[in-house]
Amino acid sequence: MGLLVAALGLAWLASRIGGPPAGLVAPLLVIGAGTGLPWGLMDALSVSVVPTSRAGMAAGIFGTMRVAGEGIALALVGALLAALSRSHLVHMGAAGDHAPAAAAALAAGDLAQAARLIPALPAARLVALQTDALQLLLWVLCAITGVAALVVLVMLRRPAAPSDAHATASA
C-alpha cells in the first residue's frame, strides 16, 4: 500500500512541477507518507526471520542495507536526471561540447553554472529544460514505483489454504 501511495504522490508531484512552490508541499507529504508506511513492517520482518539472539544483528544489517540502497537510489536518480537534461540539451542543439557539464549543473540545480556553460540559452529556457527533465523523471519514478508495488503484491500473496478434499487425499 505504501508503494501505491508513493506512486500517487509522484504522479501528483509531476503534475505540479513548474507551478508555485507551495503547490509541491502536499504531493511531497503524500510521497513521504507512502514511503514511511511500510518501514515498521519491514523492520519487524527483518528481525522476525532470525532467532531472538540475532535480532540486533538482523536489525543492524537491515538498517545498513536500507541506507546503502537509498544512497545508490539517490545516485541513480541524480544520474538519470542529468541524462534527461543532457538529452534535452542535445535535442535543442545548443549545448555543443558543454552538454555533459551543463546537464550535470542543471541536475544539481546550479542554474548559474549551466548558464555560464551555455550562454546562448536564456535562463528562462534553461529553467524550462530543467523542469521538463524533472517532470519526466518523476513520471519514470512513478512507473517504477507502481511496478514495484505490483511485484510486491504478487510476491506477498499467501498461497491458498489446501481444500479439505486435497488434505484428505494426501493424508
HELIX and SHEET records of a PDB file:
HELIX    1   1 GLY A    2  ARG A   16  1                                  15    
HELIX    2   2 PRO A   21  LEU A   24  5                                   4    
HELIX    3   3 VAL A   25  GLY A   36  1                                  12    
HELIX    4   4 TRP A   39  SER A   48  1                                  10    
HELIX    5   5 THR A   52  ARG A   54  5                                   3    
HELIX    6   6 ALA A   55  MET A   92  1                                  38    
HELIX    7   7 GLY A   96  HIS A   98  5                                   3    
HELIX    8   8 ALA A   99  ALA A  107  1                                   9    
HELIX    9   9 LEU A  111  LEU A  117  1                                   7    
HELIX   10  10 ALA A  123  LEU A  156  1                                  34    
HELIX   11  11 ASP A  164  SER A  170  1                                   7    
END                                                                             
